[in-house]
Amino acid sequence: MKSAIIGGTGCQRMVNSEWVRHTVDTPYGTVALFEKDDVYLLLRHGEGHTVPPHLINYRANIAALQQLGVTQTIGIYAVGSITSMVLPGTIGIIDQFIDFTGGARQSTFFDGGAGGVRHVPMVTPYSSRLRKAIARQAAQLEIPLALKGTYICTNGPRLETPAEIGVFRRWGADYVGMTAATETILANEAAIDFAGVVYSINWAAGLDAEGISFIEAETSEKVITQLNHLTKAALLARE
């Protein structure tokens, strides 16, 4: 079973000389990614974090994984906390999402062209098998983990207003980011088992008395290291 991790903010530091770089040509564009220990790592914002969330070629990224024969993937997402489900500096699993990107990006393979038209169910957008594997590995590694949470996906690249965060909270969102919904939709369309893990880097707008203050670099480094171990262990675990 081929596996992949899709990482964003902070995940560039996971790459070292042990990872082998590959490029994959897809109908949507060329994608660069890395391989180590039977796991691929795809940096959604590109090498050096140069692509903003609203301009990421999400279809090319997921198509590249599909062409490589990847059948299970975990996405890692930096978020802002809206509720106490995942506090700044801690980790959680996504179980639902709200897509607030407003159709401003290509988020389907089934746009009536060569791929035809399909309506893929999103009742359970995240793999229960992978979510259980992540929870088991977190317990073994003694990593505190929220077992559920709703991610609201905005278009970006700007951050949200306090008024928007207030609305999102009333809608039932626990944390906010700019990428997970799009990747989740496409992974489901590509029949890739998909799970999402978030780590909070700040309180969302209007919820921090100091404005928007981010977690310290040392805390971020620790959390990224935990996520590196956790996601690999979950993908390589034998049930």
Order of alpha helices (4+ residues) and beta strands (2+ residues): beta-beta-beta-beta-alpha-beta-beta-beta-alpha-beta-alpha-beta-alpha-beta-alpha
